[in-house]
Amino acid sequence: MSVTDAAQDHVKLVHSKPQVEWPAPLTAKEWDERFPGSLDAVAVAAAGANVIMQLALPAVGYGVKESKVSSGALFHHPIKRARTTFTYLAVALLGNTDEKRAYRSAVSRVHRQVASTSNSPVRYSALNADLQLWVAACLFWGVLDMLEKFRGGVPPEKTRELMTLCQPLATTLQVRPEQWPEDVADFKAYWNGEIEKLKIDPVIRGFLTEIIELKFMPKPISLTLGPLYRFITSGFLPPQIRREMGISWSRAHQLAFDTLIKSVALINNPLPRVVRQLPVQVVWWDFQRRIKSGKPLV
């Protein structure tokens, strides 16, 4: 897609009536005031586990594995893929209606190319709202898990507010607002029901194992950092998915993981907000630069 096409698409989106009018977003500072640590860079440590959770749903896993869109494929362009994912998170949580609409259009343009064929083991479409709801639920589960591990959790009286603020993780794509759970209790009911049904077949298990072992990175990196990445990723996975992946996880593993998390929290939490949020601010700046210059957003 050319720069001119991207600019024209953005102009059309800005001047068209959006299907969803999102409320004014919080700033990065307001996010940290209401939910300390919610946009911290340490969340990157759990990114691999979140990808595994998303792809553990067969229709999502095969959609990614069989995708012919190589420009955004993890194994072809890992840095670009990471940038696209983190930009989506930044736009969903920090972007206004026009910015969300612009990014949704850019992502949907790619997602239209991802659909099952007659040879696919399962039927899928990257534009399917139910599949996108699962992906968004994994992202929200990651937010809750990160706040629990690094900050001691979210006060019960603030969970509904967090649910509402995180709704754009789903509705920035094709998920309808009424599909998003109303509160954390509803979310957990949905989450537990879905995760108990997950079955990872050998093909997807092999694909996900390559991700856990950093096989998408140059060999020197996968050989040196792969074991540590596998350990950290495994620690962030829910027990049900670890079992489906065939990952052994003992009490000693859990103790070592908990110790690591506490050590990182001791270093991270006292840091100034601008330092803790630096990666989010960088991708947010990059997104705004691209949208102003008319460059492709994904």
N, C-alpha and C positions, 0 to 999 in steps of 0.2 A: 504494500500500500504506500502511495506517495505521500510526501509532506503536505501537498495541496489537498489531497483527498482527506487526510486526517484533519486538516484545518476546517475544510468544508463540513465534514461530519460533526465536528464540535460546534460549529456555528448553528447547524440545524438543530442539534440537541439543546443548545442553550435557549433557542427561541421557540422550541416546541413545548407543549404542555406535558410535564412528566406524568407518568402513570402513578408514581408515588411521590408525595410531598413529605420529605423527611424533616423532622424538627431541626432547628439550628444545632449544629454539633458542638460538643465541648472542645475547648482547646486542649493542647497537650498538658498545659499547666493545670487546667480544671480537672482533667482526668486524674492527675496525680493527687490533687487535693481531695477528691471524692473517693478515689480508690488507689491509695498509694502503691506505686510499683506496677500499675496495670499496663504501662507502656514501656517497661524496662527492657533493656537489651538482653538481659539474662533469659528472656523467653526464647531466644534463638536456640538455646540448649535443648529445648523440647520440640523444635521444629521437625526433626526427623521422626519422632514418635507420632506427631500429629499427621504427618504424611502417611505413615503406616496405618493409622486408624482410618483415615479417609479411604485409602485404597483397599482396606480389608473388606469393605462392602464390594461384593463381586462386580456389580455393574460399574462401579467407579474404578476398581482395579483394572478390569479389562479395557475400560475406556481409555485409561492412561497408557496401558501397555500396548494397545493396538493402534493408538493415535498415529495418524500420518502427518500430523503437524509437527515437523521436526524443529521448527524455529523456536518452539518453547519447550521442547522435550528435555527432561532432566538429564538424560544420558548424552545428549548432544550439546546442550547449552546450560549447564548447571547454574552458572552465575546469573544468566538472564532469567532462568526459571525462578531462582530465589528472589531476584529483584521484583518480578511480576507478582509473586505471592505476597511479599511484604508490602508492596505498593497497594495491593488490594486491601490488606488489613488497614493500612494508613488511611486510604480513601473512605473505607466503610466507617471508620471510627472518628475521622477528623474532617471529612469532606462535606461540603454543602450539597444541596440537591443537584445543581448543575454539574458539579464535579463527579458525583456518584453516577449520574446519568451518562456522562462522557466515558467513564471507565467501564460501566456496564455495557455500553455499545461496543467498546473496543474488545472486551473479553467475549461478548456474545458472538462477535464476528468470527472469532477463532473457534468458539464452542460449536458453531453451526457445522463445522467440518468434522466433528467428532461424533460418530454414530456407528452403531453395530452394523455388521454385514451378515449375510446368510451363513458365513463361516464362523461367526463369533459364538462362543459357548453360552453367552448370556446377551440379552437385549439391553441396549443402553443408548442414551443420548445425553450429551453434555448440557443440553438445554432443559433436561428433565428437572422440574422443580423439586420433586421428592429426593432425587439424588443430591441436588444442591443443598437441600435442607440438611441432609446427613453431613455433608462437608462443613456447613456452617455450624452444625451442632458439635462437630469435632473441634472446630476453632474455639467455640465458646467453652467447651469442656476444658480446653487448654488454658483459657483465661482463668477459669475457676481453679484448676489444678496448680497453675503457677502462683496465684495469690495464696493458695493454701500452703504450698511448699515454702515459698519465700517470704510470705508476709503473715502467716497464721490464719488465713482465710478471710471471708467477707462476713461482716456482722449480719445476723439474720434479718434485721430491719432494713438492710440495704440491698438485699438480693433481688427484689423486684425491680428496683431502679437499675441495677446492673443488667438484668434481663432486657429491659426496655432500651437501654443505651446500646446494647450489643445486637439488637434486632437487625440493624443494617448489615451485619455479617452475612445475613441471609437475603434480605430484601434488596441489597445492592445488585443482586442478580435476579433470577426469575421467581424466587420464592415470594409468595403473597404474605402480607403482614399477618393475616389470620392463621397462617400455618405455624408461626413462631409461638412457642409455649408462652403462657401468660406469666408464669413464675417458675422458680427453680424446682419446686415440687413437680410441676407438670413436665419440666425439662427432664428431670431425673427419671420420671416414668417413661417418657419417650426414649431416653438414652438406654436405660436398662433393658427395655423391651427389644430395642434394635440390636444392642451388643450381644445379647444372649442368643440371637438368631444367626450371628455371623459364623460363617464357615469358610475358611481359607483353603482353596484347593492347592495342589502341588505346584501348578503353573504360577499362580500369583504368589505363593509362598517363596518360590525361588526368585521371582522378580523383586519382592520386598526384601529378601535377604541380601540381594545385591545392593539395595539402597542402604540397608543398615550397615553394611560393610564398606560403604563409600566406593563401590566399584564404578560409580559414575565420575570419579575424580581420577587424575593421573595416578599411575601405579605407585610411585614413591609415596604419595599422600595416603592412598588407601592402605598400603602396607604398614606405614608408621602410625597413622591416626585411626585406622579402621577398628582395631580392638577397643580403644577408648570410646569411639563414637558408638560402637555397638553396645557397650556397657551403659553409657548415658541414655541412649535411645531406649534400650530395654527397660531401664529404671523408670522412665516416664510412661511406659505403656500400661494400660489396665491389665490386670492379671488374666482376664479372659483372652485378650489378644496375644499375650505372651504364650499362653498355652496353645492357641491356634497356630502360632508361629513356630512352636516346638523349641522355645527358648527356655533353658534351665535357669531357675532363679531361686536361690537359697536364702536363708536368713542372713548368711554372711554377705551375700550380694546386697541385700536390702540395707543392712547396717552400713556397708561401705558407701552405698548410694546416699543414704540419709546424712551421713557424715560429710560427704561432698557438698550436698545441697546447703547444709548449715554453714559450711565454710565459705561458700560463695555468697550466701546471704549476709554473712558478717562483713564481707568486703564490699558488696554491692549496695546494701540498703542505706548506709550513711553518706553515700556519694551525692553530690549536688544533682538535682533533677535533670539539668541540661546534659550532664555526663551520662546518667543512666538512660536517658531517652535519645541519645545521639543517633543511633542507627535509624530510628523511626523518623527523626527530624530530617535525616539525609534523604531517605526515600521520598518523604513528603515534599521536600524541596525539589527533588528531581522530577517528581510528578508535575508539580506546578510549572517548572521550567519547560517540560515537554508540552504541556497543554497550552502555554502561552506562545510557544514557538511553532506549534502545529506539528510537532514530531509525533510519530506513532507512540501510543501509550503502552502497548504490550509488544 
